[in-house]
Amino acid sequence: MTIEEHIIRGGFGSYIFECIGPLIKNLKCYGMKKIRKDISGSEEYLRRIHGLDEDSIKEKITDAYLEIS
């Protein structure tokens, strides 16, 4: 699992996926799907709407763990 605070395409997650993605069955990359210029706000707000806040990340980790258990 990779989580980045920017867009996924061309970012760290994409790099990891290109390098080892074929070797890992359920590699998940989380981040912003695209940059939205029509939304602004605090860092906390932007993380929340993109699913990158603490609670969303905990949920993603829990879901991923349950998938492989």
N, C-alpha and C positions, 0 to 999 in steps of 0.2 A: 504494500500500500504506500502510495506517495500522497502527500498533501502539500500543496503550495499556495501561497497567497498571491497568486497571479493567474494569468490564463494558462490553461493546460497545454494547448498547442504551442509547440516550440519551447516549452519550459522544461524544468527538471523531470517532471513525470514522463514527458514524451521521450526524453533522453534515456531514462531508466527502462521504459517500455521497449524502446528500440534495441537496447543492449541485452536485456534479460527477459523481456516479455514473453518470447517464445518458449522459454524454459520454465516459466511459472504459470500454472494453470489459471489462477484467478487474480492476476495482478490488477489492482484498482488504482486509478489516478484521480485524485480530487483536487479541484481548484475552480477558478472561474471558467465558465464555458466560453464566454466572450466578454469583451470590455463594453460596458454600457455607458455611453456618454450622457444619457438622460437621467442618470441616478447619481446623487451626491449625498454625502453625509459623513458622520463620524466613522472612524476606523471600526469601532464596535458594530455600528449599524451595517456597514458594508460587509463585514465578515458574516454577520447574521443572515443577510439576504442572499449571500452566495453559499451558505451552508458551511462556513469556515469558522464559526464561533465554537467555543469550548463544548457546549452541549451537542452541537451537530457532529463534531469530530468524535466525541465519546460514542454517540449513536452509530456512526459509521464503523468505528473500531469494534464495537459490540456486535453489530450485524455481520461484519466480516469474520469475526471469531466464531459466531454461531454457524456460519456457512461451512466452515472447515472442521467443526467439531463433530 
